[in-house]
Amino acid sequence: MSSPQSPAIGPAAGGRQRLADMLAEAAELEHGLLCQYLYAWFSMKRAPEEGVSWQQLELMRQWGASLLLVARQEMEHLGLVCNLLTSIGEAPTLRRPDFPLSPRYYDLGIPCLLEPFGLPALERFIGFEAPQTPGGADLTRLGRTGLTLATTSIAALYDEIRSLFQTLDRPDLFVGPPGAQFTTPTIIPVPIRGVQTPNHPIYDVFLTAVTNLTSALAVIDQIVLEGEGTPGGSQTSHFARFCTMYEQLRQQLDADPGFQPARPVVADPCATEAVSVAPSLAVCELFDGAYTATLLLLYRFFAHTDESQAELLALQQAAFFPMMTGVLRPLGELCTLLPAQPVGPQTAAPAFTYQRSVGLLPHKLAAWRVMLDGLQSLAVTSGQLAADTQSYPPAVCARLALVHENLVRIASDFEANMAVTA
Amino acid sequence: MKLVVGFEGWIVLRLATDPDPSDELRGVSGYSFAFAGEPDLDRVLYLQPPAYWTPRSGSPPLGVTVHSAVRTDGEACPALVGAVVDLLDSPVLENRQWTIALPGYEPIVPFHLQVSCPALTIRRDIPLDPKNSDLPVWEVAPAVIAVQAADGMQYEPQTIGNATGIWDSLQAVTDRLAMLQSERAKETDPIKQTALDGRIAELEIAVATPTDRRVMARYFVERFAFPMLGPAATIAGDEQTAVGGQLDPTNGWSIAFWLGAWDPDLLCSYMQGALEIPFVQSTHSEVS
């Protein structure tokens, strides 16, 4: 992979390619981060019956809220980077390498792992989100964790991207069509009468269009600000949130060394035979199938060609809220409740793997048919799993049934929109 | 002639909020939560406080009742005033992460309305799709759902203020925070302390961010208005004494109401509206 330290900006053409490469790397990273943060959330215990006290659960509730907020903002960052790519005429990047990744893969000095919520995971998250040179309140925060940063943060990557945009700015840099840019109202169209929302974040997500240098730099600044915070330190940056979680968790562990906030998920869910109990594996595979279907929808959404506004709305109404919140999140949470092996305490966990063929489906009509087929297959499979009361406890069956119902609806609405536009 | 039954009151609504999944049991990424020691969230609209739920401190009196019952000829029906209004069989706002409907455009499913007082009990079950009452909600066509669904989320501070006396949501939240901090200082039960800690943490976010949904949600209403079609109503009791005639159990029913003033700290919301029931023709001539 490219290194943030290596080549200086070269000739214009080479510099542009370098910018495209670095943006693609940023998209990969943001995508990978959100998977790691979601995985940490999926692993967290949710009830006193899992061996945690009410007091601990209240702290965990607040950690979970923070973790999911950060994950949503990583999705926003991925969308913003796709806007940056599109603005210079490149394709959005929604692929990423499978986990685990070595510390050298991105020249960050930090491995990318699917790891349960705990001090080791939080230490990596702090490293990912750290300012290049922590100062002020951030230095104090970091000091309270007792950690030292011996890594290169993602901030360095964005620093170079920022410089490249400034150096390469010229009329033929921003060749992407402005109409292909996505903003918050286009991905989360909350219909509230009497309230204007276009220029405000919704669910902590704020997507803006990139059409020139000013807007490109504003987007980069937003990503950096949300991640590492302001130079003086920000209480709501991802870095600050993870430092707080780390400090609070360590205090809890000092008070109660037996405290285990995470379920005993498998060490590497991507490994062969990580999950050998067939019903558990089936739910994990359903998660991966839904992840794949969502990526296909997102590819077509971000890199649409001849879709009408109504068709874009249909893609949005399938990909974002229904699939992410009504399918992927319940399935991810379910995975970590299921046994990984016939014997032993370890539970399964989602691997965030997708089919090798995932990518932009280039021909609209065919693409929509492929996407519909995927949604319908998921609806059938989830229905079969929900009906398997021999293999799953009632609470799992009930949640699978809701996922099934959601998928039936998503598929039928998608098909109805396809019929209208065909 | 018709009977117009006006009703209002605070309801219990313990639901997870976006972007939590609709079946989230405790609340994480939204702004409504089940705190320490409390039962799981269940999404159900309780027009009457459920036995399992101990209202949180600061809660208003709960329960929807009839505040007026008047015939369209101007005759009042005092026997119905104070009657209990309920939606039976665990109704929920069916949105399911925008899968069934967009926020503010969700139907209440099932819609099994009951009005009861010592003199009279009226019950009417309204299927979401009157032509296919067995169809599950996720298979009902969007256009059919829209008939019974709310007509959007609307910013109506005056409606809320007039109905509840709450005109300044930020002040209400600020006052609540002070009340809970005082309560927390006196509380000795560790689980109740933890629950109060959670509520206080959320209210602190609200006070620090006046545009947050924890504050703004109070100003919104969702309006419902639809004809009540489907199987005939069950009407038990002395109609003649209670309302001065015989109600038509089948035709011409309609209902219009709003839900609003959602208080995510108390997990309750206000409901106000009116039910219209025609009298049968023979009774019409008798009473008119």
Boltz contact constraints between the chains, C-beta under 6 A:
constraints:
  - contact:
      token1: [A, 54]
      token2: [B, 36]
      max_distance: 6.0
  - contact:
      token1: [A, 54]
      token2: [B, 191]
      max_distance: 6.0
  - contact:
      token1: [A, 54]
      token2: [B, 194]
      max_distance: 6.0
  - contact:
      token1: [A, 55]
      token2: [B, 194]
      max_distance: 6.0
  - contact:
      token1: [A, 58]
      token2: [B, 36]
      max_distance: 6.0
  - contact:
      token1: [A, 58]
      token2: [B, 194]
      max_distance: 6.0
  - contact:
      token1: [A, 58]
      token2: [B, 198]
      max_distance: 6.0
  - contact:
      token1: [A, 64]
      token2: [B, 28]
      max_distance: 6.0
  - contact:
      token1: [A, 65]
      token2: [B, 28]
      max_distance: 6.0
  - contact:
      token1: [A, 65]
      token2: [B, 29]
      max_distance: 6.0
  - contact:
      token1: [A, 68]
      token2: [B, 29]
      max_distance: 6.0
  - contact:
      token1: [A, 191]
      token2: [B, 102]
      max_distance: 6.0
  - contact:
      token1: [A, 192]
      token2: [B, 153]
      max_distance: 6.0
  - contact:
      token1: [A, 193]
      token2: [B, 152]
      max_distance: 6.0
  - contact:
      token1: [A, 193]
      token2: [B, 154]
      max_distance: 6.0
  - contact:
      token1: [A, 194]
      token2: [B, 154]
      max_distance: 6.0
  - contact:
      token1: [A, 194]
      token2: [B, 155]
      max_distance: 6.0
  - contact:
      token1: [A, 195]
      token2: [B, 155]
      max_distance: 6.0
  - contact:
      token1: [A, 203]
      token2: [B, 19]
      max_distance: 6.0
  - contact:
      token1: [A, 321]
      token2: [B, 97]
      max_distance: 6.0
  - contact:
      token1: [A, 321]
      token2: [B, 98]
      max_distance: 6.0
  - contact:
      token1: [A, 322]
      token2: [B, 97]
      max_distance: 6.0
  - contact:
      token1: [A, 322]
      token2: [B, 99]
      max_distance: 6.0
  - contact:
      token1: [A, 325]
      token2: [B, 19]
      max_distance: 6.0
  - contact:
      token1: [A, 325]
      token2: [B, 21]
      max_distance: 6.0
  - contact:
      token1: [A, 325]
      token2: [B, 97]
      max_distance: 6.0
  - contact:
      token1: [A, 326]
      token2: [B, 96]
      max_distance: 6.0
  - contact:
      token1: [A, 326]
      token2: [B, 97]
      max_distance: 6.0
  - contact:
      token1: [A, 326]
      token2: [B, 99]
      max_distance: 6.0
  - contact:
      token1: [A, 329]
      token2: [B, 21]
      max_distance: 6.0
  - contact:
      token1: [A, 330]
      token2: [B, 21]
      max_distance: 6.0
  - contact:
      token1: [A, 402]
      token2: [B, 23]
      max_distance: 6.0
  - contact:
      token1: [A, 405]
      token2: [B, 138]
      max_distance: 6.0
  - contact:
      token1: [A, 406]
      token2: [B, 99]
      max_distance: 6.0
  - contact:
      token1: [A, 408]
      token2: [B, 138]
      max_distance: 6.0
  - contact:
      token1: [A, 409]
      token2: [B, 99]
      max_distance: 6.0
  - contact:
      token1: [A, 409]
      token2: [B, 138]
      max_distance: 6.0
